[in-house]
Amino acid sequence: MQRAGAAAAAEIALRYRDRLHGGVIVFAGPGNNGGDGWVVARALAAGGVPVRVIEPAGAKTPDAVAERALALPHVAVTEWSGSGDVACGESIVIDALLGTGSAGTLRGPIAHAAHAVADARQRGAAVVALDLPTGAEVVAGETPGPIVADLTLTFGTVKRTHLVQRDACGDVVVLDIGLGEFANLDDGAPRLVDERWVAERIPPISASAHKGTRKKLAICGGARGMAGAAILAARAALRSSVGMVRLVVDDASLDAVQKAEPLALAGRWPADDDSVDREIGRWADALVIGPGLGKSLGTRELVERILSRFQGPVVLDADALNVFEGDLAGLARALGAPPRAALLTPHPAEFARLIAATPGVTVETVLADRFEIGSMVTQVTGAAVLLKGVPTVIFASGGPPLVSASGNPVLAAAGSGDVLSGIAGTLLAQIGNPLEAGAAAAWIHGRAAERAVVARQPFDSRGHQPDIRGATLTDVLDALSLGWTLDTTPPRYPILLELPRVGEGA
């Protein structure tokens, strides 16, 4: 607790040094999260910062009681009945009310204190949450309480709620307190993909590289009126350093894709086995099926024909998955027996359709069980599954899932999945491992969205991320072309991981 509190106090002093003169108020809860708050209060006061502590409920755990006794000689304590305005004039408010292990609806004095913190933020105070913003569900990550933090400082490892409730958490900073990097805690802490992880898996392009060694990717989609999806996938693949792209589209879309993307080859949907071999099988190192494919009467037959003839690595997205609605076994048959390298990239609604035969499955259950539910598809199909969302979770048989938390709401737009499929197809062709290719693609996709926003409008003087309005997938594609230089420098000690705030007004 003393390590956690001291590390948090040092980070607050560093990030808010221009605000410290306005004073700090700490809301200390009855448990160990409140104990952390007392350590922070004592450490800041020792540095000459005016600190005031409010206790909505008295310290109850032994550690919290001990840290309170150590801090009392150094800080001011405000008596509070548990309701009413506490006249917070301080510049910084620290939420140490409830942390890991708390759940359910806020009640009584803690609820009133949470509202007081929220009111202080509305008046311009910076809110720093220790471990979690009070009211955020630790396991399920459901509706957060009234506290929205500007900065959340957590310890040892990121928790699921930090990934699901990004709007409530603000910037998330994981601090080392001697547990090691990304400690394997009992609450099921996920293993996050980060910049160093991605850098270790992206193959270098040698000086002697040519279009063949950079691999050839076929993209099958682009039904009538949906050529744009295939074009977006092709542009993403080209900006991900694939050697060649061939767009295999409906005859009605052929002229559109040739005019829109001259760097790609183009061909018609294969009508028989020979044309599959010619357009895809004897040419491509990997295949993406789905961007703009549509759901006509013959779409499933087209997908099955292509998969039966092309046995190489494949990414299935969008309607290439929707045509197997409620028929997971049929998808498994179409993919064939492993070791085909296959990656499925559904969003939650597509995932729910795919397993619709499972009783009780809805989009809501997919979201609630996002860290586990993908394994049921990997077990049946043998394919890796990239379940899109906030965060994105990537599954494969025989190992734990990976999680990517990069990105922002710029990606909440039609065509975003097509861009991702182009990146994923390129990396699958170059890496060969669908779990690693999917995880790296998801992270790069999100990083490009982050850079697209900052390129348009830098962070403001308070460090707030600029609004995403006006940014489009074109901006993401432009940022993607510049985003493959990865920094492997370890974070500043004691930071293990830092996630930027997302969303407008967060």
C-alpha positions in Angstrom: 0.0 0.0 0.0 2.8 2.4 0.8 4.5 1.6 -2.5 1.2 2.2 -4.4 0.4 5.4 -2.6 3.9 6.8 -2.9 4.1 6.0 -6.7 0.6 7.6 -7.2 1.6 10.7 -5.3 4.8 11.1 -7.4 2.8 10.7 -10.6 0.2 13.3 -9.5 2.9 15.7 -8.5 4.6 15.3 -11.9 1.5 15.5 -14.1 -0.3 18.3 -12.2 2.6 20.4 -10.9 1.0 23.5 -12.2 -2.1 22.8 -10.2 -0.7 21.7 -6.9 -0.6 25.2 -5.4 -4.4 25.2 -5.6 -4.6 22.3 -3.1 -5.6 18.7 -3.1 -8.7 17.1 -1.6 -8.7 13.3 -1.0 -11.9 11.4 -0.6 -10.8 8.4 1.4 -13.1 5.3 1.6 -13.2 2.7 4.4 -11.2 0.0 2.7 -7.7 -0.4 1.2 -8.5 2.0 -1.6 -9.0 4.6 1.2 -5.7 3.5 2.7 -4.0 4.3 -0.6 -5.6 7.7 -0.4 -4.2 8.3 3.0 -0.7 7.4 1.8 -1.1 9.8 -1.2 -2.3 12.6 1.2 0.7 12.2 3.5 3.2 12.0 0.6 1.8 15.2 -1.0 1.6 17.0 2.3 5.3 16.1 3.0 6.1 17.9 -0.3 4.4 21.1 0.9 1.1 20.6 -1.0 -2.0 21.8 0.9 -4.0 18.6 1.4 -7.4 18.0 2.9 -9.1 14.6 3.5 -12.8 13.8 3.7 -13.9 10.5 5.2 -17.5 9.6 4.1 -17.0 6.4 6.2 -14.3 5.6 8.7 -11.4 3.4 7.9 -12.1 -0.2 8.5 -9.4 -2.4 7.2 -6.2 -2.8 9.3 -4.0 -1.3 6.6 -6.3 1.7 6.1 -6.5 2.3 9.8 -2.7 2.3 10.1 -2.1 4.6 7.1 -4.8 7.0 8.4 -2.9 7.2 11.8 0.4 8.0 10.0 -1.2 10.7 7.8 -3.3 12.5 10.5 -0.5 14.7 11.9 0.3 16.0 8.4 -3.1 16.7 6.7 -6.3 18.5 7.5 -9.4 16.4 7.9 -12.9 17.8 7.2 -15.8 16.6 9.1 -18.7 15.6 6.8 -22.1 14.3 7.6 -22.2 12.3 4.4 -24.4 14.7 2.5 -24.4 18.3 1.3 -21.9 20.4 -0.4 -18.3 20.1 0.8 -17.3 23.4 -1.0 -14.5 21.8 -2.9 -12.2 24.7 -3.9 -9.2 22.6 -4.5 -7.7 22.2 -8.0 -7.2 18.4 -7.7 -9.6 15.9 -6.3 -8.4 12.3 -5.5 -11.0 9.6 -5.7 -9.9 6.9 -3.1 -13.4 5.8 -2.2 -13.7 2.3 -3.7 -11.3 0.2 -5.7 -10.9 -3.3 -6.9 -13.5 -5.7 -5.4 -16.3 -3.1 -5.2 -19.4 -3.7 -7.2 -23.1 -2.8 -7.2 -25.0 0.4 -6.8 -23.5 3.2 -4.8 -25.3 3.9 -1.6 -25.3 6.2 1.4 -22.3 8.4 2.2 -20.2 6.9 -0.5 -22.8 7.8 -3.1 -23.0 11.3 -1.8 -19.2 11.6 -1.8 -19.1 10.3 -5.4 -21.5 13.0 -6.4 -19.4 15.6 -4.6 -16.4 14.5 -6.7 -18.4 14.7 -9.9 -19.6 18.2 -8.9 -16.0 19.3 -8.3 -15.0 18.2 -11.7 -17.8 20.1 -13.2 -16.4 23.2 -11.5 -13.0 22.6 -13.1 -11.1 20.4 -10.7 -8.9 17.6 -12.1 -10.1 14.2 -10.8 -7.6 11.5 -10.2 -8.9 8.0 -9.4 -6.8 5.5 -7.5 -7.2 2.0 -9.0 -10.7 2.6 -10.5 -13.2 5.5 -10.6 -15.8 4.9 -7.9 -18.8 3.1 -9.3 -17.2 1.3 -12.2 -17.9 -2.4 -12.1 -14.6 -4.3 -11.7 -15.5 -7.5 -13.4 -18.4 -6.9 -15.8 -17.6 -3.3 -16.6 -21.2 -2.2 -16.7 -22.7 1.2 -16.1 -20.2 3.4 -14.3 -21.2 5.6 -11.3 -21.2 9.3 -11.2 -17.4 9.7 -11.1 -15.5 10.3 -14.3 -11.8 10.6 -13.8 -9.3 12.7 -15.8 -6.6 10.2 -14.8 -6.8 6.7 -13.3 -3.7 5.4 -11.5 -3.7 1.6 -11.1 -1.1 -0.8 -9.8 0.7 -3.8 -11.2 -1.7 -4.6 -14.0 -4.5 -3.1 -16.0 -8.0 -4.4 -15.1 -10.9 -5.3 -17.3 -12.9 -2.3 -16.3 -10.2 0.1 -17.4 -10.5 -1.4 -20.9 -14.3 -1.5 -21.0 -15.0 1.8 -19.3 -12.5 4.0 -21.1 -14.8 7.0 -20.9 -15.0 6.8 -17.1 -11.3 6.3 -16.6 -9.6 9.1 -18.6 -5.9 8.5 -19.0 -5.0 5.1 -17.5 -1.5 4.7 -16.1 -0.3 1.4 -14.7 2.4 1.8 -12.0 4.9 -0.7 -10.9 4.7 -1.5 -7.2 6.9 -4.5 -7.1 4.5 -7.1 -8.6 6.2 -7.3 -11.9 5.0 -6.3 -15.3 1.3 -7.1 -16.0 0.9 -9.3 -12.9 -1.3 -12.3 -13.2 -3.9 -11.3 -10.6 -6.9 -13.4 -9.5 -9.3 -11.0 -11.1 -8.4 -12.3 -14.5 -6.3 -9.4 -15.7 -5.9 -9.5 -19.5 -2.6 -9.6 -21.4 -2.5 -6.5 -23.4 -0.8 -6.1 -26.8 1.4 -3.0 -26.7 3.9 -1.3 -29.0 6.8 -3.4 -28.1 4.8 -6.6 -28.6 3.8 -5.6 -32.1 7.3 -4.4 -33.0 8.7 -7.9 -32.1 6.3 -9.5 -34.6 6.3 -7.3 -37.6 8.8 -8.8 -40.1 11.4 -6.4 -41.4 11.6 -5.5 -45.1 15.0 -6.3 -46.4 17.0 -4.3 -48.8 16.6 -7.1 -51.4 12.8 -7.3 -51.0 10.6 -7.4 -54.0 6.8 -7.6 -54.5 6.9 -11.4 -54.1 8.7 -11.4 -50.8 6.4 -8.8 -49.5 3.5 -11.2 -50.4 0.4 -11.1 -52.6 -3.0 -10.6 -51.1 -6.4 -11.4 -52.8 -9.4 -9.5 -51.5 -12.8 -11.0 -52.5 -15.8 -8.7 -52.0 -17.3 -5.7 -53.7 -20.8 -6.6 -54.7 -22.9 -4.2 -56.7 -23.1 -0.9 -54.9 -20.4 -2.0 -52.3 -17.2 -1.5 -54.2 -16.0 1.0 -51.6 -15.5 -1.7 -49.0 -13.1 -3.7 -51.2 -11.3 -0.5 -52.1 -10.8 0.5 -48.4 -9.4 -3.0 -47.7 -7.0 -2.8 -50.7 -5.8 0.7 -49.6 -5.2 -0.5 -46.1 -3.2 -3.5 -47.4 -1.1 -1.3 -49.6 -0.3 1.0 -46.7 0.6 -2.0 -44.7 3.4 -2.9 -47.2 1.9 -5.8 -49.0 3.7 -6.5 -52.3 0.6 -6.9 -54.5 -3.2 -6.7 -54.1 -5.8 -8.3 -56.4 -9.4 -7.2 -55.9 -11.8 -10.0 -56.9 -15.2 -8.3 -57.2 -18.6 -8.5 -58.8 -18.6 -7.7 -62.5 -20.7 -4.6 -61.7 -17.9 -3.2 -59.5 -14.9 -4.0 -61.7 -14.7 -0.6 -63.4 -15.1 1.2 -60.1 -12.3 -0.6 -58.3 -9.9 -0.3 -61.2 -10.4 3.4 -61.4 -10.4 4.0 -57.7 -7.2 2.0 -56.9 -4.8 1.8 -59.8 -2.2 0.1 -57.6 -4.3 -3.0 -57.3 -5.1 -5.7 -59.9 -8.7 -6.6 -60.4 -10.7 -9.6 -61.5 -14.3 -10.9 -61.5 -15.8 -13.3 -58.9 -14.8 -16.8 -59.9 -17.6 -18.7 -61.6 -16.0 -22.2 -61.4 -13.0 -24.0 -59.8 -10.7 -23.2 -62.7 -11.3 -19.4 -62.2 -10.7 -19.7 -58.5 -7.4 -21.3 -59.2 -6.5 -18.7 -61.8 -7.6 -15.6 -59.9 -6.7 -16.7 -56.3 -5.3 -20.2 -55.8 -2.2 -20.0 -58.0 -1.5 -16.3 -57.3 -2.3 -15.3 -53.7 -0.2 -15.9 -50.5 -3.3 -15.0 -48.4 -6.9 -14.2 -49.0 -9.5 -11.8 -47.4 -13.1 -12.6 -48.1 -16.0 -10.4 -47.0 -15.5 -6.6 -47.6 -18.7 -5.6 -49.4 -19.5 -9.2 -50.4 -23.2 -8.9 -49.8 -25.7 -11.7 -49.0 -27.3 -12.7 -52.2 -28.6 -16.2 -52.8 -25.2 -17.3 -54.2 -22.9 -15.7 -51.7 -22.4 -18.7 -49.4 -21.8 -21.0 -52.5 -19.2 -18.5 -53.7 -17.4 -18.5 -50.3 -17.5 -22.3 -50.0 -16.2 -22.7 -53.5 -13.3 -20.4 -52.9 -12.4 -22.0 -49.6 -12.5 -25.5 -51.0 -10.0 -24.6 -53.7 -7.7 -22.1 -51.9 -6.1 -23.8 -48.9 -3.8 -20.9 -47.9 -4.2 -18.4 -45.0 -7.5 -16.6 -45.0 -9.3 -13.7 -43.2 -13.1 -13.9 -43.1 -15.0 -10.7 -42.4 -18.5 -9.3 -42.6 -20.8 -11.2 -45.0 -18.4 -14.0 -45.4 -19.3 -14.8 -41.8 -23.0 -13.7 -42.0 -23.7 -16.3 -44.6 -23.0 -18.9 -41.9 -25.5 -17.4 -39.5 -26.5 -20.0 -36.9 -24.3 -22.6 -38.7 -20.9 -22.7 -37.0 -20.4 -26.3 -38.0 -21.0 -25.3 -41.6 -18.3 -22.7 -41.3 -15.9 -25.2 -39.8 -16.6 -27.6 -42.7 -15.9 -24.8 -45.2 -12.6 -23.9 -43.5 -11.5 -27.5 -43.5 -9.4 -29.2 -41.0 -6.5 -27.3 -39.4 -3.7 -26.4 -39.9 -5.2 -23.9 -42.3 -4.3 -20.4 -40.9 -7.6 -18.7 -40.6 -8.7 -15.5 -38.9 -12.4 -14.5 -38.3 -13.0 -10.8 -37.6 -16.6 -10.3 -36.5 -18.0 -7.3 -34.6 -20.3 -8.3 -31.7 -23.5 -8.4 -33.8 -21.8 -10.6 -36.4 -20.5 -12.9 -33.7 -23.9 -13.2 -32.2 -25.3 -14.2 -35.6 -22.6 -16.7 -36.1 -23.5 -18.5 -32.8 -27.2 -17.8 -33.0 -27.9 -21.5 -32.5 -26.6 -21.3 -29.0 -29.5 -20.6 -26.6 -29.7 -17.2 -25.0 -27.0 -15.6 -27.1 -27.5 -11.9 -27.8 -25.3 -9.0 -28.6 -25.5 -8.1 -25.0 -24.2 -11.5 -23.8 -21.4 -11.3 -26.3 -20.4 -7.9 -24.9 -20.7 -9.1 -21.3 -18.6 -12.2 -22.0 -16.2 -10.7 -24.5 -13.1 -11.9 -22.8 -14.1 -15.6 -22.9 -16.8 -16.1 -25.5 -14.6 -16.2 -28.5 -13.1 -19.5 -27.4 -16.3 -21.4 -28.2 -15.8 -20.5 -31.9 -12.1 -21.3 -32.0 -12.8 -24.7 -30.5 -15.3 -25.6 -33.3 -13.6 -24.0 -36.3 -9.9 -24.1 -35.4 -9.7 -20.5 -36.6 -8.5 -17.5 -34.6 -11.2 -15.0 -33.7 -10.7 -11.2 -33.6 -13.8 -9.9 -31.7 -14.0 -6.2 -32.4 -15.0 -3.7 -29.8 -13.7 -1.7 -26.9 -11.4 -3.5 -26.3 -10.8 -5.9 -29.1 -10.1 -9.4 -28.0 -8.3 -12.0 -30.1 -8.6 -15.7 -29.4 -6.9 -18.9 -30.7 -7.1 -22.5 -29.5 -4.5 -23.6 -27.0 -3.6 -20.4 -25.4 -5.0 -17.3 -23.6 -6.5 -14.5 -25.6 -4.8 -11.2 -26.4 -6.3 -7.8 -26.0 -5.8 -4.6 -28.0 -6.9 -1.4 -26.4 -5.6 1.1 -29.0 -8.0 3.2 -31.0 -10.7 5.8 -30.6 -14.3 6.5 -31.9 -13.0 7.6 -35.3 -13.2 3.8 -36.0 -16.9 3.8 -35.1 -17.8 4.3 -38.8 -18.8 2.2 -41.7 -15.7 0.9 -43.5 -13.5 0.6 -40.4 -13.7 -3.2 -40.5 -12.7 -3.2 -44.1 -9.6 -1.2 -43.3 -8.8 -3.7 -40.5 -9.3 -6.7 -42.8 -6.7 -5.2 -45.3 -4.2 -4.8 -42.5 -4.9 -8.3 -41.1 -4.7 -10.0 -44.5 -1.3 -8.4 -45.1 0.1 -9.4 -41.7 -1.4 -12.9 -42.0 0.4 -13.3 -45.4 3.7 -12.1 -43.9 3.6 -13.6 -40.4 1.5 -16.7 -40.9 0.2 -16.9 -37.4 -3.4 -15.8 -37.3 -3.5 -14.9 -33.6 -0.4 -12.7 -33.8 -1.4 -11.2 -37.2 -4.9 -10.4 -35.8 -3.6 -8.9 -32.6 -0.9 -6.8 -34.4 -3.5 -5.6 -37.0 -6.0 -4.6 -34.3 -3.3 -2.6 -32.5 -2.0 -0.9 -35.6 -5.5 -0.1 -36.7 -6.2 1.6 -33.4 -2.9 3.5 -33.3 -3.6 4.9 -36.8 -6.9 6.3 -35.6 -5.2 7.9 -32.6 -2.5 9.5 -34.8 -5.1 10.6 -37.3 -6.9 12.7 -34.6 -3.7 14.2 -33.2 -2.4 15.1 -36.6 -5.5 17.2 -37.3 -5.5 18.9 -33.9 -2.9 18.6 -31.2 -3.6 18.0 -27.5 -4.8 21.2 -25.7 -3.1 23.0 -22.9 -4.7 20.7 -20.3 -3.6 17.6 -22.1 -7.0 16.7 -23.3 -7.3 14.7 -26.5 -8.8 16.7 -29.3 -12.3 16.0 -30.5 -12.7 13.3 -33.1 -15.4 15.1 -35.1 -14.4 15.7 -38.7 -11.9 12.8 -38.8 -12.6 10.1 -41.3 -11.2 6.7 -42.4 -9.3 8.6 -45.0 -7.4 10.3 -42.2 -6.9 6.9 -40.6 -5.5 5.5 -43.9 -3.1 8.5 -44.2 -1.9 8.0 -40.7 -1.5 4.2 -41.3 1.0 4.9 -44.1 3.2 6.7 -41.6 2.5 4.5 -38.6 4.7 1.5 -39.0 7.7 2.9 -37.2 7.3 1.5 -33.7 9.0 2.7 -30.6 10.4 -0.1 -28.4 11.7 2.2 -25.7 10.4 1.0 -22.3 8.0 3.5 -20.5 9.3 5.9 -18.0 9.7 4.2 -14.6 7.5 3.4 -12.7 5.0 3.3 -15.5 4.3 -0.1 -16.9 1.6 0.9 -19.4 -0.3 4.0 -20.4 -3.6 4.2 -22.2 -4.8 7.6 -23.5 -8.3 8.8 -22.8 -10.8 8.3 -25.6 -14.0 9.9 -26.7 -15.1 13.5 -26.8 -15.2 15.3 -23.5 -13.6 12.4 -21.6 
